[in-house]
Amino acid sequence: MKKMVAIIGIIFIIGYFSYEATNGFYEFFNGSPEERSIAHETVINYLIVQGQEENLKESRVQYDYKAGDFTVHVTYKNEPFYEYVYYVMTSGEVVLIEILNENKSKIFDGKNGSVPFEYRGPNGFEDPVKKR
């Protein structure tokens, strides 16, 4: 009987550590599902407060396992060719860190400056299709 209890105990311990290792491995590459949800909700709430609720077309959350952070990529109805990338600071502040054009090239880097002149239009960014 003692052997059976010991074997069951060992199986339970191995199972527990296997689960924890698998969960940790998943979270290393994909981030915590709770943090993903919080980042998404925070950015969407920020955009609603900014009056962009009706203009939102699509949003998705991306995890950078090297940095260990989430970014939220947003596309607006009036600027469908541009993707805005937002980051939630540890203080809870939402910051626009990048704007990507239709080729996924950066046209704005929040750390290094502003939007180049050729992308500015009277209502934000110009439609790149109209420029051609």
C-alpha positions in Angstrom: 0.0 0.0 0.0 2.9 2.4 0.8 4.4 1.7 -2.6 1.1 2.5 -4.3 0.8 5.8 -2.4 4.4 6.7 -3.2 3.9 5.9 -6.9 0.7 8.0 -7.1 2.5 10.8 -5.3 5.4 10.7 -7.7 3.1 10.7 -10.7 1.2 13.6 -9.2 4.4 15.6 -8.6 5.7 14.8 -12.2 2.4 15.8 -13.6 2.3 19.1 -11.7 5.8 20.0 -12.8 5.2 19.0 -16.4 2.1 21.2 -16.4 4.0 24.1 -15.0 6.8 23.7 -17.4 4.4 23.5 -20.4 2.5 26.5 -19.2 5.7 28.5 -18.7 6.9 27.5 -22.1 3.6 28.6 -23.7 3.7 31.9 -21.8 7.3 32.6 -22.8 6.4 32.6 -26.5 2.8 33.8 -26.3 2.6 35.9 -23.2 0.0 35.6 -20.4 -3.6 35.4 -21.7 -4.6 37.7 -18.9 -2.0 40.3 -19.7 -3.0 40.1 -23.4 -6.6 40.8 -22.6 -5.7 43.7 -20.2 -3.4 45.3 -22.9 -6.2 45.0 -25.5 -8.9 46.4 -23.2 -6.7 49.3 -22.1 -5.9 50.4 -25.6 -9.5 50.1 -26.8 -10.8 52.0 -23.8 -8.2 54.7 -24.5 -9.3 55.0 -28.1 -13.0 55.2 -27.0 -12.1 58.1 -24.7 -10.3 59.7 -27.6 -13.5 59.5 -29.6 -12.3 56.8 -32.1 -15.0 54.1 -31.2 -16.9 54.6 -34.5 -13.7 54.7 -36.5 -12.2 51.4 -35.3 -12.0 48.8 -38.1 -9.8 46.1 -36.6 -7.5 45.5 -33.7 -5.2 42.6 -32.7 -2.7 42.0 -30.0 0.8 40.8 -30.8 3.4 39.5 -28.3 7.1 40.2 -28.6 8.8 37.4 -26.7 12.2 39.1 -26.8 10.9 42.2 -25.0 8.2 40.3 -23.1 5.5 42.9 -24.0 2.3 43.2 -25.9 1.5 45.7 -28.6 -2.0 46.4 -30.0 -2.2 46.9 -33.7 -5.2 49.0 -34.8 -6.6 49.8 -38.2 -9.1 52.7 -38.7 -12.0 52.8 -41.2 -10.9 56.2 -42.6 -7.2 55.1 -42.9 -7.4 51.4 -43.9 -3.9 51.4 -45.4 -2.2 52.3 -42.1 -1.7 50.2 -39.0 -1.2 52.0 -35.7 0.8 50.2 -33.1 0.1 51.1 -29.4 1.9 50.0 -26.3 0.7 50.1 -22.7 3.3 51.5 -20.3 3.7 50.0 -16.8 2.0 53.1 -15.5 -1.1 52.3 -17.6 -0.5 55.1 -20.1 -1.2 54.2 -23.8 1.5 55.3 -26.2 1.5 55.2 -30.0 4.9 53.7 -30.9 4.6 53.0 -34.6 2.6 53.6 -37.7 3.0 51.1 -40.5 2.0 51.7 -44.1 0.4 49.1 -46.5 3.9 47.5 -47.0 4.3 47.2 -43.2 7.2 49.7 -43.4 7.5 52.1 -40.5 6.5 55.6 -41.4 6.5 56.7 -37.8 8.6 55.6 -34.9 7.5 57.0 -31.6 11.1 57.0 -30.3 12.7 58.8 -33.2 10.6 61.5 -34.6 7.4 62.3 -36.4 5.6 61.3 -39.6 7.4 62.2 -42.8 5.7 65.0 -44.8 4.7 62.9 -47.7 2.3 60.9 -45.5 0.5 63.9 -44.1 -2.8 64.9 -45.5 -5.5 67.4 -44.5 -7.5 64.7 -42.6 -4.5 62.6 -41.3 -2.7 60.4 -43.8 -3.2 60.5 -47.5 -4.6 57.4 -49.2 -1.6 55.8 -50.9 -3.8 54.5 -53.7 -4.8 58.0 -54.6 -1.1 59.1 -54.7 -0.4 56.7 -57.6 
